Structure formats: C-alpha cells, structure tokens
C-alpha cells in the first residue's frame, strides 16, 4: 500500500493506493468532508489510545477523563499548522486545568526533525511523533485537523483546517 499526498490549496489530502504487482492500481480516496463551523448534535465517539510522547512520557487517552481533550493532527511543513501552534500554546496556558492538548504528527517525519521543530517553536503540549496510524484511525486526512473531545469521549468539534474563531466558540461553549 502506498500513501499519496495530494495538495488542495493549502490543505493536504492523503490518498491510499493499493498496489497490485500485475499493473492494476486502484485508488481509494478516504476523503473526509470539510466540517462546517457548527458543532455536532449527534456525537461520534472518540477512540482510546496510548502512546509515547517525543520526550518519552506515556500518553494515555481514555474515553472518561476529568478534562476535555484536544487532538491536533499536524506535520512540520504544513502552513496552516504553523498558524495553529501559537494559538494552541495559548490554550495550553489558559486552560491547562480543564483541557489536555495532544499534538499528533501525522506523517513519518524523523524523530530529530519533529524534536527540532518542537524546540524551535517552543511547543508546550505533548507531541506524538509518527502518528500516521492515529491519523488514519481518526480519519484525519487533511492537515491540520483538530478534534475537541469531552470527558465522556464524545467528539464535540472535528474540523480540518484552522479557524481560531470556530475553535474559540466551541471552547467557550464547553469549557
């Protein structure tokens, strides 16, 4: 299986290509529609996971938590991701008592490249490197993709691209 990147304006779409040696190639686009800025009324359930952060800390995401969780799927050369990271650092400072932020690098970028990016940009929330399997599980095919999950594991916000206004509105309604 090959992963192909298709650039759509400043967002990225990941396409899954099943390679068949006989020369037959089928293209499966696992596309995710751009979500409107409205919040869900029929919540989908988040997927629990555990991993290690780039600093070696255990990250365990359960469906029941005392805080809300924001999952942020990104990669180092994504233009919109660079815009989002500063706002997420602000959120980490402002809501650390009520909100967990987990950054998930959605490509197979080298450990050193991701670590250098984190240090250079003073990212204060935990980052999972090489999180392409989590990106697939959460259908995060565009970068950045941001999900806000309540304490019961319900996804309240799921948006590809970055809108500070939309995210702030959702946070104000739920925090």
VOPAGU-2260 file (C-alpha; in pm, 1 decimal, decimal comma):
REM VOPAGU-2260
SITE   aa  ch    i         X         Y         Z
SITE  UNK   A    0       0,0       0,0       0,0
SITE  UNK   A    1     129,4     345,1     -87,1
SITE  UNK   A    2      23,4     675,1      64,5
SITE  UNK   A    3      -2,4     960,6    -183,6
SITE  UNK   A    4     -23,3    1326,5     -89,4
SITE  UNK   A    5    -246,3    1549,5    -299,6
SITE  UNK   A    6    -228,4    1922,9    -234,8
SITE  UNK   A    7    -563,5    2102,2    -235,4
SITE  UNK   A    8    -496,8    2472,9    -189,8
SITE  UNK   A    9    -311,7    2481,9     141,5
SITE  UNK   A   10    -461,8    2161,4     281,2
SITE  UNK   A   11    -325,9    1815,3     224,8
SITE  UNK   A   12    -527,5    1507,3     134,4
SITE  UNK   A   13    -388,1    1162,4     196,8
SITE  UNK   A   14    -493,7     904,2     -58,3
SITE  UNK   A   15    -448,3     533,0      -8,6
SITE  UNK   A   16    -329,5     348,9    -316,4
SITE  UNK   A   17    -345,6     -29,2    -321,6
SITE  UNK   A   18     -61,4    -151,9    -538,1
SITE  UNK   A   19    -112,2    -470,9    -732,3
SITE  UNK   A   20     205,8    -607,9    -898,5
SITE  UNK   A   21      25,5    -704,3   -1220,7
SITE  UNK   A   22      -3,2    -334,5   -1303,3
SITE  UNK   A   23    -358,9    -291,0   -1179,6
SITE  UNK   A   24    -365,7       2,3    -941,2
SITE  UNK   A   25    -678,5     103,6    -764,7
SITE  UNK   A   26    -706,8     439,1    -594,2
SITE  UNK   A   27    -912,6     463,5    -279,0
SITE  UNK   A   28    -966,8     817,8    -165,9
SITE  UNK   A   29   -1050,4     811,7     200,8
SITE  UNK   A   30   -1180,7    1163,2     193,8
SITE  UNK   A   31   -1322,1    1349,4     485,5
SITE  UNK   A   32   -1560,0    1630,7     409,0
SITE  UNK   A   33   -1465,7    1970,5     540,1
SITE  UNK   A   34   -1672,7    2020,5     850,4
SITE  UNK   A   35   -1874,7    2335,7     887,5
SITE  UNK   A   36   -1806,2    2551,5    1186,8
SITE  UNK   A   37   -2116,3    2424,8    1365,4
SITE  UNK   A   38   -2078,7    2172,9    1641,5
SITE  UNK   A   39   -2209,7    1819,7    1629,3
SITE  UNK   A   40   -2551,8    1739,3    1764,8
SITE  UNK   A   41   -2511,1    1363,7    1713,8
SITE  UNK   A   42   -2174,6    1297,7    1870,8
SITE  UNK   A   43   -1936,6    1038,5    1739,1
SITE  UNK   A   44   -1725,9     852,9    1991,6
SITE  UNK   A   45   -1350,3     904,9    2019,9
SITE  UNK   A   46   -1106,4     614,2    2002,2
SITE  UNK   A   47    -893,7     543,4    2310,8
SITE  UNK   A   48    -518,5     504,3    2258,7
SITE  UNK   A   49    -185,0     501,6    2436,6
SITE  UNK   A   50     149,9     612,1    2300,6
SITE  UNK   A   51     474,9     781,6    2398,8
SITE  UNK   A   52     542,2    1149,2    2353,9
SITE  UNK   A   53     854,5    1268,5    2177,2
SITE  UNK   A   54    1005,3    1326,5    2523,7
SITE  UNK   A   55     932,5     967,6    2629,2
SITE  UNK   A   56     630,9    1036,5    2852,6
SITE  UNK   A   57     340,2     793,5    2841,7
SITE  UNK   A   58      27,0     940,4    2684,7
SITE  UNK   A   59    -291,6     753,6    2765,8
SITE  UNK   A   60    -617,8     879,1    2620,2
SITE  UNK   A   61    -924,3     720,9    2780,4
SITE  UNK   A   62   -1286,0     785,7    2697,4
SITE  UNK   A   63   -1353,7     903,3    3050,3
SITE  UNK   A   64   -1139,6    1186,2    3181,3
SITE  UNK   A   65   -1161,2    1472,0    3425,6
SITE  UNK   A   66   -1064,6    1715,4    3144,8
SITE  UNK   A   67   -1164,4    1774,2    2785,7
SITE  UNK   A   68    -906,1    1671,2    2526,2
SITE  UNK   A   69    -799,9    1847,1    2208,9
SITE  UNK   A   70    -630,5    1628,2    1947,7
SITE  UNK   A   71    -424,0    1823,8    1697,4
SITE  UNK   A   72    -304,6    1639,0    1383,8
SITE  UNK   A   73     -21,2    1820,8    1206,5
SITE  UNK   A   74     319,1    1797,7    1035,7
SITE  UNK   A   75     624,2    2024,1    1031,1
SITE  UNK   A   76     590,7    2179,8     683,7
SITE  UNK   A   77     216,1    2245,6     698,9
SITE  UNK   A   78     148,1    2620,4     663,9
SITE  UNK   A   79    -184,3    2622,9     850,0
SITE  UNK   A   80     -33,5    2405,6    1122,8
SITE  UNK   A   81     219,4    2680,0    1191,2
SITE  UNK   A   82     -69,1    2923,1    1243,1
SITE  UNK   A   83    -247,3    2686,5    1480,4
SITE  UNK   A   84      52,2    2601,0    1701,7
SITE  UNK   A   85      75,0    2950,5    1854,8
SITE  UNK   A   86    -293,5    2952,1    1943,8
SITE  UNK   A   87    -268,8    2602,9    2092,8
SITE  UNK   A   88      22,2    2717,0    2310,9
SITE  UNK   A   89    -205,4    2996,4    2438,9
SITE  UNK   A   90    -481,6    2744,4    2508,6
SITE  UNK   A   91    -236,1    2521,9    2695,9
SITE  UNK   A   92    -155,2    2814,5    2926,0
SITE  UNK   A   93    -510,9    2939,8    2961,3
SITE  UNK   A   94    -699,8    2611,9    3011,1
SITE  UNK   A   95    -441,2    2366,2    3146,4
SITE  UNK   A   96    -668,2    2292,2    3444,1
SITE  UNK   A   97    -960,1    2192,5    3214,8
SITE  UNK   A   98    -808,4    2087,7    2881,5
SITE  UNK   A   99    -549,2    1833,4    2768,1
SITE  UNK   A  100    -388,0    1909,1    2432,4
SITE  UNK   A  101    -215,7    1628,0    2243,6
SITE  UNK   A  102     -29,1    1704,7    1922,6
SITE  UNK   A  103      -4,4    1414,1    1679,8
SITE  UNK   A  104     247,6    1434,7    1396,1
SITE  UNK   A  105      57,0    1262,4    1117,2
SITE  UNK   A  106     349,5    1173,2     888,9
SITE  UNK   A  107     656,2     952,7     917,6
SITE  UNK   A  108     882,8    1250,0     977,3
SITE  UNK   A  109    1210,5    1175,3    1151,0
SITE  UNK   A  110    1228,9    1196,4    1526,6
SITE  UNK   A  111    1504,1    1459,3    1500,1
SITE  UNK   A  112    1303,2    1676,2    1259,3
SITE  UNK   A  113     997,8    1672,9    1486,6
SITE  UNK   A  114    1204,4    1731,1    1802,4
SITE  UNK   A  115    1389,6    2024,4    1642,6
SITE  UNK   A  116    1056,9    2175,7    1531,2
SITE  UNK   A  117     911,5    2143,8    1881,9
SITE  UNK   A  118    1214,8    2305,1    2043,5
SITE  UNK   A  119    1243,3    2583,1    1784,0
SITE  UNK   A  120     874,0    2670,4    1817,6
SITE  UNK   A  121     854,6    2629,1    2196,8
SITE  UNK   A  122     558,7    2389,7    2179,4
SITE  UNK   A  123     432,9    2328,8    2532,3
SITE  UNK   A  124     187,8    2041,2    2485,1
SITE  UNK   A  125     289,2    1676,6    2440,0
SITE  UNK   A  126     360,5    1559,6    2085,3
SITE  UNK   A  127     333,3    1206,8    1949,2
SITE  UNK   A  128     576,3    1152,9    1661,5
SITE  UNK   A  129     490,1     925,3    1368,4
SITE  UNK   A  130     118,8     920,9    1445,5
SITE  UNK   A  131       2,1     825,2    1097,6
SITE  UNK   A  132    -190,6     525,1    1234,4
SITE  UNK   A  133    -377,5     752,7    1477,4
SITE  UNK   A  134    -444,8     995,8    1193,1
SITE  UNK   A  135    -593,0     710,2     990,8
SITE  UNK   A  136    -799,0     586,6    1287,3
SITE  UNK   A  137    -940,9     936,6    1341,6
SITE  UNK   A  138    -983,0     995,6     966,0
SITE  UNK   A  139    -754,4    1299,7     984,7
SITE  UNK   A  140    -664,8    1317,9     616,5
SITE  UNK   A  141    -612,7    1694,2     599,4
SITE  UNK   A  142    -365,1    1897,7     799,2
SITE  UNK   A  143    -426,8    2042,7    1041,2
SITE  UNK   A  144    -721,8    1852,2    1182,2
SITE  UNK   A  145    -845,7    1945,6    1528,3
SITE  UNK   A  146   -1084,7    1742,1    1742,2
SITE  UNK   A  147   -1230,1    1851,7    2074,8
SITE  UNK   A  148   -1345,6    1560,9    2289,9
SITE  UNK   A  149   -1547,3    1590,1    2610,3
SITE  UNK   A  150   -1489,3    1395,0    2932,2
SITE  UNK   A  151   -1717,2    1111,2    2814,6
SITE  UNK   A  152   -1532,6    1061,0    2483,9
SITE  UNK   A  153   -1785,3    1242,2    2262,1
SITE  UNK   A  154   -1627,8    1437,0    1972,8
SITE  UNK   A  155   -1773,2    1787,7    2000,6
SITE  UNK   A  156   -1563,9    1951,6    1730,5
SITE  UNK   A  157   -1393,3    1796,2    1427,7
SITE  UNK   A  158   -1252,9    2034,9    1172,8
SITE  UNK   A  159    -988,0    2020,0     903,9
SITE  UNK   A  160    -803,0    2345,3     854,9
SITE  UNK   A  161    -766,0    2605,0    1127,2
SITE  UNK   A  162   -1014,8    2867,9    1238,3
SITE  UNK   A  163    -929,7    3034,9    1566,5
SITE  UNK   A  164   -1280,9    3182,9    1584,7
SITE  UNK   A  165   -1458,6    2849,4    1539,3
SITE  UNK   A  166   -1240,0    2671,0    1791,2
SITE  UNK   A  167   -1270,8    2952,3    2044,9
SITE  UNK   A  168   -1650,6    2949,7    2009,9
SITE  UNK   A  169   -1663,6    2574,2    2072,4
SITE  UNK   A  170   -1427,4    2600,7    2370,4
SITE  UNK   A  171   -1629,2    2888,0    2518,7
SITE  UNK   A  172   -1946,0    2678,5    2489,5
SITE  UNK   A  173   -1798,5    2369,0    2653,8
SITE  UNK   A  174   -1526,8    2470,9    2899,6
